[in-house]
């Protein structure tokens, strides 16, 4: 298995639960993070080694990533596992899967690449690379099957883990927050490149929000490798007090907050499943941004908006993601009428219900059929 970042590590951990339930003696190794390690996964490299986003950023790390992939491919071709499962990370996994499949190793890709949002050319690569795709959104299997790619809708595993009615008070108690506090969760991403381009903007926006509402509380979940850097950036922005940087705990932060300012990515779907109003932001190297914009197929970037097919929550991207604009968008949610908040929460509840399936069982059912084919 290969999971290349924090969200992939979480999804892989949930899948490993299903695999171990069906096959208690299963052995799994490859590239992964702490959630996978807790389930007995043998990480030959940490998932952080692949946590790079954007064309220019990938080029800077290209040699190191290519070296890892070549070493992993050589090991897998020698050991010949019964199956390889790539968890997202298509730029790394699809080429690896193609090489393994060509040598007779069964390959599964968990999470369909977003060919419906951008980079439709990946369909041809998927055809060459995988025996089966486990899809987390209900419209994906028909799209893939129209291109001759076998696929199964398994639901989104997070939709079963996150309760339909999150317990905000319990989350606040865990973080030492009172029921009456106004709380904003800042989630600038789990990759170093995201922190580089987004975190200072988020902290500057937080400082502006505090000027408007001095009693506001900020919470920032941080992966361990980035915690010290975020602490330094927060201090530089004058946010030493009234701000908690949490060791991970992104779900607790989302359950506890009133609003989240959040980097575009899987975390935005998690925020929607927690029924939280949000402001989605992203900023990256300008060249990467212009390349990606040319490949974009839909008007939305954030997953909640894509799935609802509407701008349910605001998106502030690249040059639009100024601290002032981010602060104003968050303040609009904090000052919004209760019925506006309720309407967004209802949209997200409907989405949650659509995505909620017994993912582990459906995924292992599909995997079992592939192994027996």
Protein Blocks (a to p, Z undefined) as FASTA:
>chain_A
ZZfbfklmmmmmmmmmmmmmmmmmbcceddddfklmmnopacfbdfklmmcgdjklmmmm
mmmmmmmmmmmmmmmmmnopabdcdeejlllmmmmmmmmmmnopacddehiafkklgokl
lmmmmmmmpmbdcdfbfklmmmmmmnopacddebjfklmmpcfbdcfklmmmmnopafkb
ccddddebjbfklmmmmmmmmmmmmmmmmmmmmmbccdddddfklmmmmmmmmmmnopmg
opacdeejllmmmmmpmbdcddedjklmmmmmnopacdddddddfklmmmmmmmpcbfbf
blklmmnopafbacdehjlmgfklmmmmmmmmmmpcfklmmmmmmmmmmmmmmmpccfkl
mmmmmmmmmmmZZ
